[in-house]
Amino acid sequence: MRILPNPDKLQPSDVVQAVADRMFQRLARMFPVCSTSDEFYYFPQVQICDNTWSKWDDFSLEAVDELADELLAWEDELAFAAKNNPDRETNREISLLSRIAYTLREELTQVCIHQTQPTFYLSIASIGLAETLNCNPVVWKARVESLPAFLDCAMMNLR
């Protein structure tokens, strides 16, 4: 988890941009399929350019716990930025980012569909494979070859 250097000297809009950049990069790297699909409503739709097609979403307990802590820290940073901030546009952005962080944290730590619904992983697998159908064969092959490891992790995550 990265902490902004001396957040007291940053403008609220700078804090919002920094949090948004870190949050979206983290989500896109940790959940490359869920973050690119509108099927998973609580994930913001973000994508990184250097997508490694052999990587699947990581819902391991350790990864989810670590992300939940980061989301809470980002919520705190945003709340601090909102304090005594007169700029309406920045406050709207803070509100939106805070809602995204809270909703995702709630889904991952309280709803926990990734621990109770086997079909959740089948949806990710289907979407992840469909995502590569129009790519070159190397991309398709990388995604298909990494699918068994993803499904093994899914079995470990389910209660």
N, C-alpha and C positions, 0 to 999 in steps of 0.2 A: 504494500500500500504506500503510495506516494503522498506526502503532505505538501501543500503549497508553501513556498518560502514566505514567511512573515505575511499572513493574509490580512493583517491590519493595514498594510500599505497598499494593497491592491484595491482597485475599483470593483464594485459588485459585478459589473459586466465582465471583468477579467476573470473573476472567480467562476462565474457561470460558464464562460467559454472553456476554462480549464477543466472544470468538472465534467462538462458535456463531452469534451474530447477524450478524457480518460475513461469515462463511463462507456461511451459508444465503442471505443477501441477495445476495451476489455470484453464487452458483450459480444462483439463481432468475432473476436479471437476464441472466446470460450464456447460460443454457441453459433458456429458458422452457418448452420442450417436454420435453426429457429429464428435467427436474426435477419434472415433474408426472406422469410416467408410470412405472409399475412395469416397463415393458418394458426399461428401462436400469438393471439391477440395481446398478450401482456409483454411481449418482446418488442422493443422499438425496431423498426426495419432499418438496419445498418449493415453495411458490407465493407470489408477491407479489400483493397486492391490486390494484395499479395496472398490471395486465398490459396491455401494448400489443400488440394482436393482430397487428399487422403485423410484429412482431419474431420472428425465428427464432433458433435456436441458433447461436452463433458459435464455430466450430472452426478459425478462421484460425490460422496458425502463430504470429503475434504474440500473439493473445489467449490461446492455449493456453500459450505460454511464460510470459506474464505471470501467468496463473493458477497455473501450476506453482510459480513463485517464491512467490506468496502462500500456497499450500498448505503449502509447506515452512516458511515463516515461521510459519504458524499451528501447525504441528507443533512447532516450536521453542518457541513461547509455551506450548503445552500441556505440553510436557516440563518446562519451567521451573516451571510451576504445580504439576506433580505431585511435584516434588522436595520431599521432607520434608513432604508433605501427609498428615496422619493421617485425614482424612475419607474414609471408604470410598465414600460416594455420589458425592462430587466426583471421586474417582479413577476410578469406573466411567464417569462422564460424560467425563472426560478420555480414557480408553481408547477409548470409542466414537467420539468426535470425531477422535481421532488416527487411528484405523483408517479412518474415512471419508476423511479428508484424504489419507492414504497410498495407499489403494486408488484413489481418483480420480486422484491424481498419477501413479500407476503405469499406470493405464489410458490416460491422456492422453499420457504421455511414453515409455512402453515398449511397451505393447500396440498403441497407435495405430490402433485400428479405424477411426477417422475419416479415416485416410490410406490405408487399404487396402481397405475394403469399400464399394462403391457402394450396396449394399442398406441400409447403415446410414442413409444420408440418405433413402432411400425410406421407411424405417420412420419416421423423424422427420417426413417430409412427411405420411405417412398419418395418424399420430397427431395431428399439429398441425392437420390439416384436420378430422379426426373430432372433435377437441376443440371445434370451433366450430360443429358441425352444429346443435346445439340452442340456439345463441345467436341474437341478432337478425341480420338480413341484413347489417347494416353490419359486424359483426364478421367474418362469413364472407367478405365482399368484401375486407376489409382483409387477411385471411390469404391468400386466393387471389391477390390482386394482388401480394403480396410474395414469393410462392413462386418465380417465375423468378429473382429475385436470390439467394435462398437456394440454389437448385440451381446457379446460376453459381458461387457461393462453394464449394459442394461439389465441383464439378469442379476448381476451383483447389487444393483441399486434397488431392485424391487423387494418389497417386504411381503 
